[in-house]
Amino acid sequence: MWHNMKKKKKKNGFAILEVVVGLAILALSFFAMMSTAVSFTKVAFETTRSLQVAFLLEEGAEVVKSIRDNGWTSYIVSLTPGTWYGFKLITTPTTHWATSTTPEIIDGGQFYRRFKLDSVYRDITSDISPTGILDLGTRKATIEVSWKQGSKATSTRYVSSYITNYFND
């Protein structure tokens, strides 16, 4: 009988060890799954933010074209080359885009968008060059989108293209 009691004690001790090892394995597995989930969430957020910025840049380029289409002389020539401007949507009497002296605030301050138009020069072969003859019918448009990345950093992306006095107005 004494011999049987000793065997039971050993079995109970072994069962506790199995439970402790099993709980440790479960805890490690849970930690690994949570770390993976956090990483996937971060990547998904960054991908979403990157797409939003790409769409805002593309929309900004289209808005510059829309402003140009309203009248080169009235709306493009009047802007100071190299100066940053914001966009604003005018809804009365008709809906159209206009410029502002302040950056456009989007989604409650998540994004800031602005643009500038730079003078364009051409060389003797009519290619765009840093110096040469001023081309009054072409501007280099640069659109900028900025947003907060984390608690202190600000990220910025740019896109540039050339616009011309398409309608000769």
N, C-alpha and C positions, 0 to 999 in steps of 0.2 A: 504494500500500500504506500509506504513512504517513497518507493521508487516511482510509482505512478504520479505522485504529486510533483516530484522533481521534473518529470517530463512535461507536465502541464505548464509549469512556470516557464520553462524554456520556450514552449510554443507561444505563450502569451507575450514574452519578450520579443520573440521573432515577429509576431503580428504587429506590435507597436513600431518596430523598425520598418516593416513594410509600409505601414500607414505614413510614417514620416517621409520615407523615400518617395512614395506616391504623391504626397502633398507637395514635396519639393519639385517633382517633375511637372505637376499641374501648375504650380506657381511660375516656373520658368516658361512653360508653354503660354500661359496667359500673358506674361510680360512680353514675350516675343510677338504674340498676336497684336497686343496693344501698340507696340513700337511700329509694327508694320502698318497698322491702321492710321497712326499719326502721320507716318511718312506719306502714305497714299493721299491723305487729306491735304497735306501741304502741297504735294505735286498737283492735285486737282485745283486747289485755290490759285496757285501760280499760273497754271495753264489757262484758267478762266480769266485771270487778270491780263495775261499776255494777249488773249483774244480780244478782250475789251479795248486794250490799247491799240491793237492793230486796226480794229474797226473805227475807233475815234480818229486815228491818223488818216485812214482812207476817207472818212466822212469830211475831215478838215480839208483834204485836197479837193474834194468835190465842192465844198462850200466856196473855196477860193475861185474855182471855175465859175460858180454861180454868180459870185460878185463881179467877176470879169465880164460875164455875159450881160449884166445889167448896164454896162457902159464903161469902156476902158478909160476914157477921158474923165468921166465923172467919178469913178470909184477906184481905179487903180493908180492913175497918174497923181491923184491927190494924196496918196499915202507916201510918207517919207521913207525912202529906201533904207533898209537896215534897222528900222524901228519895229519893235514887237507890238502886235495888235491882237485883240481878242475878237471873237465872233459874237454877234447878238442877232437873235431872230426878231424881226419886226413883223407884227401881225395886223397892223392897221395902216392904211386902208386895204392894202394887199399884203400877203405874207411873202417876205423875202429876207435874205441875209444881208447884214450890214456889219461894219467894223466898230470896234470899241477900243478905248485906250487901256482897258484892263483885260486880263486873261479871262477866258470863259470858264466858269465853274460848273462842273458836271457831276451829277449824282451826289448832291449835297456836300461837295468838297472832296470827294474821293479822287477826282481828276481835275487837272487844270490844263486848258488847251489855249495855245496862242500861235500866231504866225507872223512871218515877216516876208517882205518882198525886197529882193536885192537887185540892183542894176546889173545889166548884162552887157558885156563888151564883146566885140567880134574883131578877129584879125583880118588881114587883107584877103583871105580865102573864105571869109564869112563864117568861119568856125568860132565857136564860143571860146574866149580866152580871158585870162585875168586882166589884161590891158588891151587897148585898141580903141576902136570906134564904139561909142555908146549906142546900143540898139534901143531906141525909144519904144519899139513895139514888142519887147520881150522883157520879162522879169523872172527871176529865180524865186520860187515860192518855197519856204521852209515852214513846215508845220511841226509843232512841238507838243507832246503830251507828257505831263509830269504827274506822279502819284507817290504817296507814302509807301515805303517798303520797310515794314517793321516799325519800331517805335521812333527811330531817329533819322533813318536814311530816306532820301528822296531819290526816286529813279526817274529818268527822262529818256524818251525816245523821239527821234526826229525822222521826218521823211521830206525829201526835196524833189521838186520837179520844175519844169519851165512852163510858163504860160505866155501866150502871145495875144496880140490884139487881133483876135480871130475875125471879128466883124468889122474891122477898120473904122471904129467909131471913137 
